[in-house]
Amino acid sequence: MDEGKEIQTTTRLSIQVPRSQIKHEITISPYEDEPVEITTTNNPLLNGIRTGLRTLPEELLLSLGLTIDILISAFPDSYSIYTPMLLLPHNAFSAAPWTRLLSSHPIDSPTLTPLWNKLATTTGTTHIAINASIPLQNEATTPNPSNTQPQPSPNENILRSPSNLTPIHGPFGPKPTPQTLTAPTPTSFASTLWVSHTQNTIHQTWAPLYTMFSRGNMREKTRLLTLPSIASSAQEPGGCTAVDLYAGIGYFAFSYKKAGVSKVLCWELNPWSIEGLRRGARRNKWKTQIFTTFPHVNEAWAEWAKSVDEATDFLVFQQSNENALSAIASLDTKNFHTPRGEGQILLPPIRHVNLGLLPTSRLSWSTAVKIVDRELGGWVYAHENVGVNDIEKRKGEVVEEMQRYLDQWEGEKGSCGTWRRVVMCEHVEMVKTYAPGVVHVVFDVWVGGMRHAVDLLA
């Protein structure tokens, strides 16, 4: 699809929904990552539904005991526009009047085509879909809000693919297959719908059939833009590097770059997310370099490092972040005391590591503390879903476990044990309510460098 059609939606909505007509300006769903809810006396969504229903044969509704007013009153008034797509909430057609209509005339019935055409026109879009949550497993499971840490399983949806999105109107492209999910071709990318959204003047792009987008994370994205720890390290001589071990389409990685970070290293498995990151970075006028093949022996990494373009803003690795140490060691030669080859770039100190995986980022804590600059120290931002009454307990667990990983790492590097690099949690940020009794939080963890090490013999 043509990326040139992408435009910001904030202006569009403010024009169509005058402030004087807004009853409740913004309401965030307390239990789900729903789009911003707009409730108005002149709602473009409901106007579009009403106009579209008027195009249907009058006898069609009468035969079902329905009226336009009954259907309108049973339709939710929240929606989201990701240009050029209108995304309806998951419960759009769950009320009895709509189930009655759609059981007689399915969503893809030609009879309802005029309805969707009018709805798209009224909302200034070309495509319509129904929202669905992103499953943690490829097969449906019952969420477990307890404090027990989940373990990886064969069914885990590691690509974070939106398996339940339902297209209603407009060409979204071929239906995903195992082949297109894991090994898309340029033709796959070209034949699929790409949408966009702008937050904090940062453009993000993704294919809704293949990649998730969490609008509810805007609070954390905004916080990163003004976080003093990021601003100060970005202004240091030589700048700094951030590492995002779960990069997606650049959800948080883009905020680090916008905040002034010199270079961002990204790990991501989903090829569609990587393509979205590339497209989004280009719209923001940032340069990316994507790596899909890697050396098999340590000795070859130094040669590989020569292929890295020093002018690149984002180095993107399509591989598990379990392998991140090898690439970083070949680029961060000063921190890892590895040989630096002729023509090889010198990576600015790694001062920030983002771990934006829910329900827990625990499996990457060990890697995170190892890659923080050993001399200067840095921050790890660990995202977790936590019971509202367990936040302090989890905070202690995060610090204790990261400290243990760091002590082990220092021991492997030959530390004599008289000095200790210290881990501490500087701040706990509550991002949003994830489910009843469960909160999405970010633990800002300081991993001290050698210049801050504590003398254990003092």
Contacts in CASP RR format, 6 or more apart in sequence:
PFRMAT RR
TARGET T0000
AUTHOR 0000-0000-0000
METHOD contacts of the structure
MODEL  1
MDEGKEIQTTTRLSIQVPRSQIKHEITISPYEDEPVEITTTNNPLLNGIR
TGLRTLPEELLLSLGLTIDILISAFPDSYSIYTPMLLLPHNAFSAAPWTR
LLSSHPIDSPTLTPLWNKLATTTGTTHIAINASIPLQNEATTPNPSNTQP
QPSPNENILRSPSNLTPIHGPFGPKPTPQTLTAPTPTSFASTLWVSHTQN
TIHQTWAPLYTMFSRGNMREKTRLLTLPSIASSAQEPGGCTAVDLYAGIG
YFAFSYKKAGVSKVLCWELNPWSIEGLRRGARRNKWKTQIFTTFPHVNEA
WAEWAKSVDEATDFLVFQQSNENALSAIASLDTKNFHTPRGEGQILLPPI
RHVNLGLLPTSRLSWSTAVKIVDRELGGWVYAHENVGVNDIEKRKGEVVE
EMQRYLDQWEGEKGSCGTWRRVVMCEHVEMVKTYAPGVVHVVFDVWVGGM
RHAVDLLA
1 190 0 8 1.000
1 192 0 8 1.000
1 193 0 8 1.000
1 194 0 8 1.000
3 194 0 8 1.000
3 196 0 8 1.000
3 205 0 8 1.000
3 279 0 8 1.000
3 283 0 8 1.000
5 83 0 8 1.000
5 84 0 8 1.000
6 83 0 8 1.000
6 84 0 8 1.000
6 194 0 8 1.000
6 195 0 8 1.000
6 196 0 8 1.000
6 203 0 8 1.000
6 205 0 8 1.000
6 283 0 8 1.000
7 83 0 8 1.000
7 196 0 8 1.000
8 83 0 8 1.000
8 198 0 8 1.000
9 81 0 8 1.000
9 82 0 8 1.000
9 83 0 8 1.000
9 197 0 8 1.000
9 198 0 8 1.000
10 198 0 8 1.000
12 81 0 8 1.000
12 83 0 8 1.000
12 124 0 8 1.000
13 38 0 8 1.000
13 81 0 8 1.000
16 44 0 8 1.000
16 123 0 8 1.000
17 38 0 8 1.000
17 40 0 8 1.000
17 42 0 8 1.000
17 43 0 8 1.000
17 44 0 8 1.000
18 42 0 8 1.000
19 25 0 8 1.000
21 40 0 8 1.000
21 41 0 8 1.000
21 42 0 8 1.000
22 38 0 8 1.000
22 39 0 8 1.000
22 40 0 8 1.000
23 39 0 8 1.000
23 40 0 8 1.000
23 41 0 8 1.000
24 37 0 8 1.000
24 39 0 8 1.000
25 38 0 8 1.000
26 36 0 8 1.000
26 37 0 8 1.000
26 38 0 8 1.000
27 36 0 8 1.000
27 37 0 8 1.000
27 39 0 8 1.000
28 34 0 8 1.000
28 36 0 8 1.000
28 37 0 8 1.000
28 216 0 8 1.000
28 432 0 8 1.000
29 37 0 8 1.000
29 78 0 8 1.000
30 433 0 8 1.000
31 433 0 8 1.000
31 434 0 8 1.000
31 435 0 8 1.000
31 436 0 8 1.000
32 90 0 8 1.000
32 133 0 8 1.000
33 133 0 8 1.000
33 214 0 8 1.000
33 215 0 8 1.000
33 216 0 8 1.000
33 217 0 8 1.000
33 432 0 8 1.000
33 434 0 8 1.000
34 78 0 8 1.000
34 89 0 8 1.000
34 131 0 8 1.000
35 78 0 8 1.000
35 79 0 8 1.000
35 80 0 8 1.000
35 87 0 8 1.000
35 89 0 8 1.000
35 131 0 8 1.000
35 215 0 8 1.000
36 78 0 8 1.000
36 80 0 8 1.000
36 215 0 8 1.000
37 77 0 8 1.000
37 78 0 8 1.000
38 77 0 8 1.000
38 78 0 8 1.000
38 79 0 8 1.000
39 77 0 8 1.000
39 78 0 8 1.000
40 77 0 8 1.000
43 77 0 8 1.000
44 122 0 8 1.000
44 123 0 8 1.000
45 75 0 8 1.000
45 77 0 8 1.000
45 79 0 8 1.000
45 86 0 8 1.000
45 119 0 8 1.000
45 122 0 8 1.000
45 123 0 8 1.000
46 72 0 8 1.000
46 75 0 8 1.000
46 77 0 8 1.000
47 122 0 8 1.000
48 118 0 8 1.000
48 119 0 8 1.000
48 121 0 8 1.000
48 122 0 8 1.000
48 123 0 8 1.000
49 71 0 8 1.000
49 72 0 8 1.000
49 75 0 8 1.000
49 115 0 8 1.000
49 119 0 8 1.000
50 68 0 8 1.000
50 72 0 8 1.000
51 118 0 8 1.000
51 119 0 8 1.000
51 122 0 8 1.000
52 114 0 8 1.000
52 115 0 8 1.000
52 117 0 8 1.000
52 118 0 8 1.000
52 119 0 8 1.000
53 61 0 8 1.000
53 68 0 8 1.000
53 71 0 8 1.000
53 72 0 8 1.000
53 115 0 8 1.000
54 68 0 8 1.000
55 114 0 8 1.000
55 115 0 8 1.000
55 118 0 8 1.000
56 111 0 8 1.000
56 112 0 8 1.000
56 114 0 8 1.000
56 115 0 8 1.000
57 111 0 8 1.000
60 105 0 8 1.000
60 111 0 8 1.000
61 67 0 8 1.000
61 68 0 8 1.000
61 71 0 8 1.000
61 101 0 8 1.000
64 100 0 8 1.000
64 101 0 8 1.000
64 104 0 8 1.000
65 100 0 8 1.000
66 97 0 8 1.000
66 100 0 8 1.000
66 101 0 8 1.000
70 97 0 8 1.000
71 97 0 8 1.000
71 98 0 8 1.000
71 101 0 8 1.000
74 95 0 8 1.000
74 96 0 8 1.000
74 97 0 8 1.000
74 98 0 8 1.000
75 92 0 8 1.000
75 95 0 8 1.000
75 98 0 8 1.000
76 88 0 8 1.000
76 89 0 8 1.000
76 91 0 8 1.000
76 92 0 8 1.000
78 89 0 8 1.000
79 86 0 8 1.000
79 87 0 8 1.000
79 88 0 8 1.000
79 89 0 8 1.000
79 123 0 8 1.000
80 86 0 8 1.000
80 87 0 8 1.000
80 131 0 8 1.000
80 215 0 8 1.000
81 87 0 8 1.000
81 123 0 8 1.000
81 124 0 8 1.000
81 125 0 8 1.000
82 195 0 8 1.000
82 196 0 8 1.000
82 197 0 8 1.000
82 208 0 8 1.000
82 213 0 8 1.000
83 125 0 8 1.000
83 195 0 8 1.000
83 196 0 8 1.000
83 197 0 8 1.000
84 124 0 8 1.000
84 125 0 8 1.000
84 126 0 8 1.000
84 127 0 8 1.000
84 195 0 8 1.000
85 125 0 8 1.000
85 126 0 8 1.000
85 127 0 8 1.000
85 128 0 8 1.000
85 129 0 8 1.000
85 193 0 8 1.000
85 195 0 8 1.000
85 208 0 8 1.000
86 119 0 8 1.000
86 120 0 8 1.000
86 123 0 8 1.000
86 124 0 8 1.000
86 125 0 8 1.000
86 127 0 8 1.000
86 128 0 8 1.000
86 129 0 8 1.000
87 128 0 8 1.000
87 129 0 8 1.000
87 130 0 8 1.000
87 131 0 8 1.000
87 208 0 8 1.000
88 128 0 8 1.000
88 129 0 8 1.000
88 130 0 8 1.000
88 131 0 8 1.000
88 168 0 8 1.000
89 130 0 8 1.000
89 131 0 8 1.000
90 130 0 8 1.000
90 131 0 8 1.000
90 132 0 8 1.000
90 133 0 8 1.000
92 98 0 8 1.000
92 130 0 8 1.000
92 131 0 8 1.000
93 99 0 8 1.000
93 102 0 8 1.000
93 107 0 8 1.000
93 130 0 8 1.000
105 111 0 8 1.000
105 112 0 8 1.000
106 112 0 8 1.000
107 166 0 8 1.000
107 168 0 8 1.000
108 168 0 8 1.000
113 169 0 8 1.000
116 128 0 8 1.000
116 168 0 8 1.000
116 169 0 8 1.000
117 169 0 8 1.000
119 128 0 8 1.000
119 169 0 8 1.000
120 126 0 8 1.000
120 127 0 8 1.000
120 128 0 8 1.000
120 169 0 8 1.000
120 170 0 8 1.000
126 170 0 8 1.000
127 167 0 8 1.000
127 169 0 8 1.000
127 170 0 8 1.000
127 171 0 8 1.000
127 172 0 8 1.000
127 193 0 8 1.000
127 195 0 8 1.000
128 167 0 8 1.000
128 168 0 8 1.000
128 169 0 8 1.000
128 170 0 8 1.000
129 165 0 8 1.000
129 166 0 8 1.000
129 167 0 8 1.000
129 168 0 8 1.000
129 172 0 8 1.000
129 208 0 8 1.000
130 165 0 8 1.000
130 166 0 8 1.000
130 168 0 8 1.000
131 165 0 8 1.000
132 162 0 8 1.000
132 163 0 8 1.000
132 164 0 8 1.000
132 165 0 8 1.000
132 166 0 8 1.000
133 164 0 8 1.000
134 157 0 8 1.000
134 160 0 8 1.000
134 161 0 8 1.000
134 162 0 8 1.000
134 212 0 8 1.000
135 141 0 8 1.000
135 157 0 8 1.000
135 163 0 8 1.000
135 164 0 8 1.000
136 143 0 8 1.000
136 150 0 8 1.000
136 156 0 8 1.000
136 157 0 8 1.000
136 359 0 8 1.000
137 153 0 8 1.000
137 155 0 8 1.000
137 156 0 8 1.000
137 157 0 8 1.000
138 155 0 8 1.000
138 156 0 8 1.000
138 157 0 8 1.000
138 163 0 8 1.000
139 155 0 8 1.000
143 435 0 8 1.000
144 150 0 8 1.000
145 385 0 8 1.000
145 387 0 8 1.000
145 435 0 8 1.000
145 436 0 8 1.000
145 437 0 8 1.000
145 438 0 8 1.000
147 386 0 8 1.000
147 387 0 8 1.000
147 390 0 8 1.000
147 393 0 8 1.000
147 394 0 8 1.000
149 360 0 8 1.000
149 362 0 8 1.000
150 359 0 8 1.000
150 360 0 8 1.000
152 158 0 8 1.000
152 363 0 8 1.000
157 163 0 8 1.000
158 269 0 8 1.000
159 181 0 8 1.000
159 182 0 8 1.000
159 269 0 8 1.000
159 270 0 8 1.000
159 272 0 8 1.000
159 273 0 8 1.000
160 211 0 8 1.000
160 212 0 8 1.000
160 248 0 8 1.000
160 270 0 8 1.000
160 273 0 8 1.000
161 176 0 8 1.000
161 181 0 8 1.000
161 210 0 8 1.000
161 211 0 8 1.000
161 212 0 8 1.000
161 270 0 8 1.000
161 272 0 8 1.000
162 208 0 8 1.000
162 209 0 8 1.000
162 210 0 8 1.000
162 211 0 8 1.000
162 212 0 8 1.000
165 208 0 8 1.000
165 209 0 8 1.000
167 209 0 8 1.000
171 193 0 8 1.000
172 192 0 8 1.000
172 193 0 8 1.000
172 208 0 8 1.000
172 209 0 8 1.000
173 191 0 8 1.000
173 192 0 8 1.000
173 193 0 8 1.000
173 209 0 8 1.000
174 180 0 8 1.000
174 188 0 8 1.000
174 191 0 8 1.000
174 192 0 8 1.000
175 209 0 8 1.000
176 209 0 8 1.000
176 210 0 8 1.000
180 188 0 8 1.000
180 210 0 8 1.000
181 210 0 8 1.000
181 272 0 8 1.000
182 271 0 8 1.000
183 271 0 8 1.000
184 210 0 8 1.000
184 271 0 8 1.000
184 272 0 8 1.000
184 275 0 8 1.000
189 207 0 8 1.000
189 275 0 8 1.000
192 207 0 8 1.000
192 209 0 8 1.000
192 210 0 8 1.000
193 207 0 8 1.000
193 208 0 8 1.000
193 209 0 8 1.000
194 205 0 8 1.000
194 206 0 8 1.000
194 207 0 8 1.000
194 276 0 8 1.000
194 279 0 8 1.000
195 205 0 8 1.000
195 206 0 8 1.000
195 207 0 8 1.000
195 208 0 8 1.000
196 203 0 8 1.000
196 204 0 8 1.000
196 205 0 8 1.000
196 206 0 8 1.000
196 280 0 8 1.000
196 283 0 8 1.000
197 203 0 8 1.000
197 204 0 8 1.000
197 213 0 8 1.000
197 215 0 8 1.000
198 204 0 8 1.000
199 218 0 8 1.000
199 221 0 8 1.000
199 222 0 8 1.000
200 218 0 8 1.000
200 221 0 8 1.000
200 222 0 8 1.000
200 225 0 8 1.000
200 255 0 8 1.000
200 258 0 8 1.000
201 258 0 8 1.000
202 221 0 8 1.000
202 254 0 8 1.000
202 255 0 8 1.000
202 258 0 8 1.000
202 284 0 8 1.000
203 280 0 8 1.000
203 283 0 8 1.000
203 284 0 8 1.000
204 213 0 8 1.000
204 249 0 8 1.000
204 250 0 8 1.000
204 251 0 8 1.000
204 254 0 8 1.000
204 276 0 8 1.000
204 280 0 8 1.000
205 249 0 8 1.000
205 276 0 8 1.000
205 279 0 8 1.000
205 280 0 8 1.000
205 283 0 8 1.000
206 212 0 8 1.000
206 213 0 8 1.000
206 249 0 8 1.000
206 272 0 8 1.000
206 273 0 8 1.000
206 276 0 8 1.000
207 272 0 8 1.000
207 275 0 8 1.000
207 276 0 8 1.000
210 270 0 8 1.000
210 272 0 8 1.000
210 273 0 8 1.000
211 248 0 8 1.000
211 249 0 8 1.000
211 270 0 8 1.000
211 272 0 8 1.000
211 273 0 8 1.000
211 276 0 8 1.000
213 249 0 8 1.000
214 251 0 8 1.000
216 431 0 8 1.000
216 432 0 8 1.000
217 251 0 8 1.000
217 252 0 8 1.000
217 431 0 8 1.000
217 432 0 8 1.000
219 431 0 8 1.000
219 432 0 8 1.000
220 252 0 8 1.000
220 429 0 8 1.000
220 431 0 8 1.000
220 442 0 8 1.000
221 251 0 8 1.000
221 252 0 8 1.000
221 254 0 8 1.000
221 255 0 8 1.000
222 255 0 8 1.000
223 429 0 8 1.000
224 230 0 8 1.000
224 252 0 8 1.000
224 255 0 8 1.000
224 256 0 8 1.000
224 259 0 8 1.000
225 255 0 8 1.000
225 258 0 8 1.000
225 259 0 8 1.000
226 259 0 8 1.000
227 259 0 8 1.000
229 351 0 8 1.000
229 352 0 8 1.000
229 378 0 8 1.000
229 379 0 8 1.000
229 444 0 8 1.000
230 242 0 8 1.000
230 256 0 8 1.000
230 259 0 8 1.000
230 260 0 8 1.000
230 261 0 8 1.000
230 352 0 8 1.000
231 259 0 8 1.000
231 260 0 8 1.000
233 239 0 8 1.000
233 240 0 8 1.000
233 261 0 8 1.000
233 349 0 8 1.000
233 351 0 8 1.000
233 352 0 8 1.000
233 378 0 8 1.000
234 240 0 8 1.000
234 259 0 8 1.000
234 260 0 8 1.000
234 261 0 8 1.000
234 262 0 8 1.000
238 262 0 8 1.000
238 348 0 8 1.000
239 261 0 8 1.000
239 262 0 8 1.000
239 348 0 8 1.000
239 349 0 8 1.000
240 261 0 8 1.000
240 262 0 8 1.000
240 348 0 8 1.000
240 349 0 8 1.000
240 350 0 8 1.000
240 351 0 8 1.000
240 352 0 8 1.000
241 261 0 8 1.000
241 262 0 8 1.000
241 263 0 8 1.000
241 264 0 8 1.000
241 265 0 8 1.000
241 332 0 8 1.000
241 347 0 8 1.000
241 348 0 8 1.000
241 349 0 8 1.000
241 350 0 8 1.000
241 351 0 8 1.000
241 352 0 8 1.000
242 253 0 8 1.000
242 256 0 8 1.000
242 257 0 8 1.000
242 261 0 8 1.000
242 263 0 8 1.000
242 264 0 8 1.000
242 265 0 8 1.000
242 350 0 8 1.000
242 351 0 8 1.000
242 352 0 8 1.000
242 353 0 8 1.000
242 354 0 8 1.000
243 264 0 8 1.000
243 265 0 8 1.000
243 266 0 8 1.000
243 267 0 8 1.000
243 324 0 8 1.000
243 328 0 8 1.000
243 350 0 8 1.000
243 352 0 8 1.000
243 353 0 8 1.000
243 354 0 8 1.000
243 368 0 8 1.000
243 371 0 8 1.000
244 250 0 8 1.000
244 252 0 8 1.000
244 253 0 8 1.000
244 256 0 8 1.000
244 264 0 8 1.000
244 265 0 8 1.000
244 266 0 8 1.000
244 267 0 8 1.000
244 353 0 8 1.000
244 354 0 8 1.000
244 356 0 8 1.000
245 267 0 8 1.000
245 321 0 8 1.000
245 324 0 8 1.000
245 353 0 8 1.000
245 354 0 8 1.000
245 355 0 8 1.000
245 356 0 8 1.000
245 357 0 8 1.000
245 361 0 8 1.000
245 364 0 8 1.000
245 367 0 8 1.000
245 368 0 8 1.000
246 267 0 8 1.000
246 268 0 8 1.000
246 321 0 8 1.000
246 354 0 8 1.000
246 355 0 8 1.000
246 356 0 8 1.000
246 357 0 8 1.000
246 361 0 8 1.000
246 364 0 8 1.000
247 253 0 8 1.000
247 266 0 8 1.000
247 267 0 8 1.000
247 268 0 8 1.000
247 273 0 8 1.000
247 277 0 8 1.000
247 316 0 8 1.000
248 266 0 8 1.000
248 268 0 8 1.000
248 270 0 8 1.000
248 273 0 8 1.000
248 274 0 8 1.000
248 277 0 8 1.000
249 273 0 8 1.000
249 276 0 8 1.000
249 277 0 8 1.000
249 280 0 8 1.000
250 266 0 8 1.000
250 273 0 8 1.000
250 277 0 8 1.000
250 280 0 8 1.000
250 281 0 8 1.000
251 356 0 8 1.000
252 354 0 8 1.000
252 356 0 8 1.000
252 381 0 8 1.000
253 264 0 8 1.000
253 266 0 8 1.000
253 277 0 8 1.000
253 314 0 8 1.000
253 354 0 8 1.000
254 280 0 8 1.000
254 281 0 8 1.000
254 284 0 8 1.000
254 286 0 8 1.000
256 264 0 8 1.000
256 352 0 8 1.000
256 354 0 8 1.000
257 264 0 8 1.000
257 284 0 8 1.000
257 286 0 8 1.000
257 313 0 8 1.000
257 314 0 8 1.000
258 284 0 8 1.000
261 352 0 8 1.000
262 348 0 8 1.000
263 312 0 8 1.000
263 313 0 8 1.000
263 314 0 8 1.000
263 315 0 8 1.000
263 347 0 8 1.000
263 348 0 8 1.000
264 313 0 8 1.000
264 314 0 8 1.000
264 315 0 8 1.000
265 314 0 8 1.000
265 315 0 8 1.000
265 317 0 8 1.000
265 324 0 8 1.000
265 327 0 8 1.000
265 328 0 8 1.000
265 331 0 8 1.000
265 350 0 8 1.000
266 277 0 8 1.000
266 314 0 8 1.000
266 315 0 8 1.000
266 316 0 8 1.000
266 317 0 8 1.000
267 317 0 8 1.000
267 319 0 8 1.000
267 320 0 8 1.000
267 321 0 8 1.000
267 324 0 8 1.000
268 274 0 8 1.000
268 277 0 8 1.000
268 316 0 8 1.000
268 317 0 8 1.000
268 318 0 8 1.000
269 318 0 8 1.000
269 319 0 8 1.000
269 320 0 8 1.000
271 318 0 8 1.000
274 290 0 8 1.000
274 316 0 8 1.000
274 318 0 8 1.000
277 288 0 8 1.000
277 314 0 8 1.000
277 316 0 8 1.000
278 288 0 8 1.000
278 290 0 8 1.000
278 316 0 8 1.000
281 287 0 8 1.000
281 288 0 8 1.000
281 313 0 8 1.000
281 314 0 8 1.000
282 288 0 8 1.000
286 313 0 8 1.000
286 314 0 8 1.000
287 309 0 8 1.000
287 311 0 8 1.000
287 312 0 8 1.000
287 313 0 8 1.000
287 314 0 8 1.000
288 312 0 8 1.000
288 313 0 8 1.000
288 314 0 8 1.000
288 315 0 8 1.000
288 316 0 8 1.000
289 308 0 8 1.000
289 309 0 8 1.000
289 312 0 8 1.000
289 314 0 8 1.000
289 315 0 8 1.000
289 316 0 8 1.000
290 316 0 8 1.000
290 318 0 8 1.000
291 315 0 8 1.000
291 316 0 8 1.000
291 317 0 8 1.000
291 318 0 8 1.000
291 319 0 8 1.000
291 327 0 8 1.000
292 318 0 8 1.000
294 304 0 8 1.000
294 317 0 8 1.000
294 319 0 8 1.000
294 323 0 8 1.000
294 326 0 8 1.000
294 327 0 8 1.000
295 301 0 8 1.000
295 303 0 8 1.000
295 304 0 8 1.000
295 326 0 8 1.000
298 326 0 8 1.000
301 326 0 8 1.000
301 327 0 8 1.000
301 329 0 8 1.000
301 330 0 8 1.000
302 330 0 8 1.000
302 338 0 8 1.000
302 339 0 8 1.000
302 340 0 8 1.000
302 341 0 8 1.000
302 344 0 8 1.000
304 327 0 8 1.000
304 330 0 8 1.000
305 330 0 8 1.000
305 331 0 8 1.000
305 341 0 8 1.000
305 344 0 8 1.000
305 345 0 8 1.000
306 341 0 8 1.000
306 342 0 8 1.000
306 343 0 8 1.000
306 344 0 8 1.000
308 315 0 8 1.000
308 331 0 8 1.000
308 344 0 8 1.000
308 345 0 8 1.000
309 345 0 8 1.000
310 345 0 8 1.000
315 331 0 8 1.000
317 323 0 8 1.000
317 324 0 8 1.000
317 327 0 8 1.000
321 364 0 8 1.000
321 367 0 8 1.000
322 367 0 8 1.000
324 367 0 8 1.000
324 371 0 8 1.000
325 367 0 8 1.000
325 370 0 8 1.000
325 371 0 8 1.000
328 336 0 8 1.000
328 347 0 8 1.000
328 350 0 8 1.000
328 371 0 8 1.000
329 336 0 8 1.000
329 338 0 8 1.000
330 338 0 8 1.000
330 344 0 8 1.000
331 344 0 8 1.000
331 345 0 8 1.000
331 347 0 8 1.000
332 347 0 8 1.000
332 349 0 8 1.000
332 350 0 8 1.000
332 371 0 8 1.000
332 373 0 8 1.000
333 339 0 8 1.000
333 340 0 8 1.000
333 344 0 8 1.000
333 346 0 8 1.000
333 347 0 8 1.000
334 346 0 8 1.000
335 349 0 8 1.000
335 350 0 8 1.000
335 373 0 8 1.000
335 374 0 8 1.000
335 375 0 8 1.000
340 346 0 8 1.000
349 373 0 8 1.000
349 375 0 8 1.000
349 376 0 8 1.000
350 371 0 8 1.000
350 372 0 8 1.000
350 373 0 8 1.000
350 378 0 8 1.000
351 372 0 8 1.000
351 373 0 8 1.000
351 376 0 8 1.000
351 377 0 8 1.000
351 378 0 8 1.000
351 379 0 8 1.000
352 378 0 8 1.000
352 379 0 8 1.000
352 381 0 8 1.000
353 368 0 8 1.000
353 371 0 8 1.000
353 372 0 8 1.000
353 378 0 8 1.000
353 379 0 8 1.000
353 380 0 8 1.000
353 381 0 8 1.000
354 381 0 8 1.000
355 361 0 8 1.000
355 364 0 8 1.000
355 365 0 8 1.000
355 368 0 8 1.000
355 380 0 8 1.000
355 381 0 8 1.000
355 382 0 8 1.000
355 383 0 8 1.000
356 381 0 8 1.000
356 382 0 8 1.000
356 383 0 8 1.000
357 364 0 8 1.000
357 383 0 8 1.000
358 383 0 8 1.000
358 384 0 8 1.000
358 385 0 8 1.000
358 434 0 8 1.000
358 440 0 8 1.000
359 384 0 8 1.000
359 385 0 8 1.000
360 384 0 8 1.000
360 385 0 8 1.000
361 382 0 8 1.000
361 383 0 8 1.000
361 384 0 8 1.000
362 384 0 8 1.000
362 401 0 8 1.000
365 380 0 8 1.000
365 382 0 8 1.000
365 398 0 8 1.000
365 401 0 8 1.000
365 402 0 8 1.000
365 405 0 8 1.000
366 405 0 8 1.000
366 409 0 8 1.000
368 380 0 8 1.000
368 382 0 8 1.000
368 402 0 8 1.000
368 447 0 8 1.000
369 380 0 8 1.000
369 402 0 8 1.000
369 405 0 8 1.000
369 406 0 8 1.000
369 409 0 8 1.000
369 423 0 8 1.000
369 447 0 8 1.000
370 405 0 8 1.000
370 406 0 8 1.000
370 409 0 8 1.000
372 378 0 8 1.000
372 379 0 8 1.000
372 380 0 8 1.000
372 447 0 8 1.000
372 448 0 8 1.000
372 449 0 8 1.000
373 449 0 8 1.000
374 421 0 8 1.000
374 449 0 8 1.000
374 450 0 8 1.000
375 449 0 8 1.000
375 450 0 8 1.000
375 451 0 8 1.000
376 449 0 8 1.000
376 451 0 8 1.000
377 421 0 8 1.000
377 446 0 8 1.000
377 447 0 8 1.000
377 448 0 8 1.000
377 449 0 8 1.000
377 451 0 8 1.000
377 452 0 8 1.000
378 446 0 8 1.000
378 447 0 8 1.000
378 448 0 8 1.000
378 449 0 8 1.000
379 426 0 8 1.000
379 444 0 8 1.000
379 445 0 8 1.000
379 446 0 8 1.000
379 447 0 8 1.000
380 402 0 8 1.000
380 443 0 8 1.000
380 445 0 8 1.000
380 447 0 8 1.000
381 442 0 8 1.000
381 443 0 8 1.000
381 444 0 8 1.000
381 445 0 8 1.000
382 398 0 8 1.000
382 442 0 8 1.000
382 443 0 8 1.000
382 445 0 8 1.000
383 431 0 8 1.000
383 440 0 8 1.000
383 441 0 8 1.000
383 442 0 8 1.000
384 394 0 8 1.000
384 398 0 8 1.000
384 440 0 8 1.000
384 441 0 8 1.000
384 442 0 8 1.000
384 443 0 8 1.000
385 434 0 8 1.000
385 435 0 8 1.000
385 438 0 8 1.000
385 439 0 8 1.000
385 440 0 8 1.000
385 441 0 8 1.000
386 394 0 8 1.000
386 438 0 8 1.000
386 439 0 8 1.000
386 441 0 8 1.000
387 394 0 8 1.000
387 437 0 8 1.000
387 438 0 8 1.000
387 439 0 8 1.000
388 437 0 8 1.000
388 438 0 8 1.000
388 439 0 8 1.000
391 428 0 8 1.000
391 439 0 8 1.000
391 441 0 8 1.000
394 441 0 8 1.000
394 443 0 8 1.000
395 425 0 8 1.000
395 428 0 8 1.000
395 443 0 8 1.000
396 425 0 8 1.000
398 425 0 8 1.000
398 443 0 8 1.000
398 445 0 8 1.000
399 423 0 8 1.000
399 424 0 8 1.000
399 425 0 8 1.000
399 445 0 8 1.000
402 423 0 8 1.000
402 445 0 8 1.000
402 447 0 8 1.000
403 422 0 8 1.000
403 423 0 8 1.000
406 421 0 8 1.000
406 423 0 8 1.000
406 447 0 8 1.000
407 420 0 8 1.000
410 417 0 8 1.000
410 420 0 8 1.000
410 421 0 8 1.000
411 417 0 8 1.000
417 456 0 8 1.000
418 455 0 8 1.000
418 456 0 8 1.000
418 457 0 8 1.000
419 450 0 8 1.000
419 453 0 8 1.000
419 454 0 8 1.000
419 455 0 8 1.000
419 456 0 8 1.000
420 453 0 8 1.000
420 454 0 8 1.000
420 456 0 8 1.000
421 447 0 8 1.000
421 448 0 8 1.000
421 449 0 8 1.000
421 450 0 8 1.000
421 452 0 8 1.000
421 453 0 8 1.000
422 448 0 8 1.000
422 452 0 8 1.000
422 453 0 8 1.000
422 454 0 8 1.000
423 445 0 8 1.000
423 446 0 8 1.000
423 447 0 8 1.000
423 448 0 8 1.000
424 445 0 8 1.000
424 446 0 8 1.000
425 443 0 8 1.000
425 444 0 8 1.000
425 445 0 8 1.000
425 446 0 8 1.000
426 444 0 8 1.000
426 445 0 8 1.000
426 446 0 8 1.000
427 443 0 8 1.000
427 444 0 8 1.000
428 441 0 8 1.000
428 442 0 8 1.000
428 443 0 8 1.000
428 444 0 8 1.000
429 441 0 8 1.000
429 442 0 8 1.000
429 444 0 8 1.000
430 439 0 8 1.000
430 440 0 8 1.000
430 441 0 8 1.000
431 439 0 8 1.000
431 440 0 8 1.000
431 441 0 8 1.000
431 442 0 8 1.000
432 439 0 8 1.000
432 440 0 8 1.000
433 439 0 8 1.000
433 440 0 8 1.000
434 440 0 8 1.000
END
